[in-house]
């Protein structure tokens, strides 16, 4: 790819290459996907969640009164 006629193809390839990590994150991180597969497909036990039965607005956070 050294001629001017190849510049458009090279630009598209570069854009695709630079966009690849973002596309991967948008679809869900690898860890989340592994957890979903482990729990739903393989039937493994889920992560321990101590706040499972607590409403979202009642979960304690730093700096919130």
C-alpha positions as CSV (number, residue, x, y, z in Angstrom):
1,X,0.0,0.0,0.0
2,X,2.2,2.7,-1.2
3,X,0.2,4.5,-3.9
4,X,-2.4,7.2,-3.6
5,X,-5.1,4.9,-4.8
6,X,-4.5,2.7,-1.7
7,X,-4.9,5.6,0.8
8,X,-8.6,5.2,1.2
9,X,-8.3,1.5,2.0
10,X,-5.4,2.1,4.4
11,X,-7.5,4.8,6.2
12,X,-10.4,2.4,6.6
13,X,-8.1,-0.3,7.9
14,X,-6.5,2.1,10.4
15,X,-9.9,3.3,11.6
16,X,-11.1,-0.3,12.0
17,X,-7.9,-1.2,13.9
18,X,-8.2,1.8,16.3
19,X,-11.9,1.1,16.9
20,X,-11.5,-2.6,17.8
21,X,-10.8,-2.2,21.5
22,X,-13.8,0.1,21.9
23,X,-16.1,-2.3,20.1
24,X,-15.0,-5.1,22.4
25,X,-15.8,-3.1,25.5
26,X,-19.2,-2.0,24.2
27,X,-20.3,-5.6,23.8
28,X,-19.5,-6.3,27.5
29,X,-16.2,-6.9,29.1
30,X,-14.7,-10.3,29.0
31,X,-15.2,-10.8,32.7
32,X,-18.9,-10.1,32.6
33,X,-19.3,-12.4,29.6
34,X,-17.5,-15.2,31.4
35,X,-19.7,-14.7,34.5
36,X,-22.8,-14.9,32.4
37,X,-21.6,-18.1,30.6
38,X,-20.5,-19.7,33.9
39,X,-23.8,-18.9,35.7
40,X,-26.4,-19.4,32.9
41,X,-24.8,-22.0,30.6
42,X,-22.6,-24.1,32.9
43,X,-24.9,-23.7,36.0
44,X,-22.0,-22.6,38.3
45,X,-23.0,-20.6,41.4
46,X,-23.1,-16.9,41.1
47,X,-21.0,-14.3,42.9
48,X,-21.8,-13.7,46.5
49,X,-23.8,-10.5,46.8
50,X,-24.5,-9.2,50.2
51,X,-26.7,-6.4,48.9
52,X,-29.0,-8.7,46.8
53,X,-32.1,-7.9,48.8
54,X,-31.3,-4.2,49.5
55,X,-33.0,-1.5,47.4
56,X,-30.6,0.5,45.3
57,X,-31.3,3.8,47.2
58,X,-30.5,2.1,50.5
59,X,-27.0,0.8,49.5
60,X,-24.4,2.6,51.6
61,X,-21.8,4.6,49.7
62,X,-18.9,6.9,50.7
63,X,-19.9,10.5,51.2
64,X,-23.6,10.1,50.9
65,X,-25.7,11.0,53.9
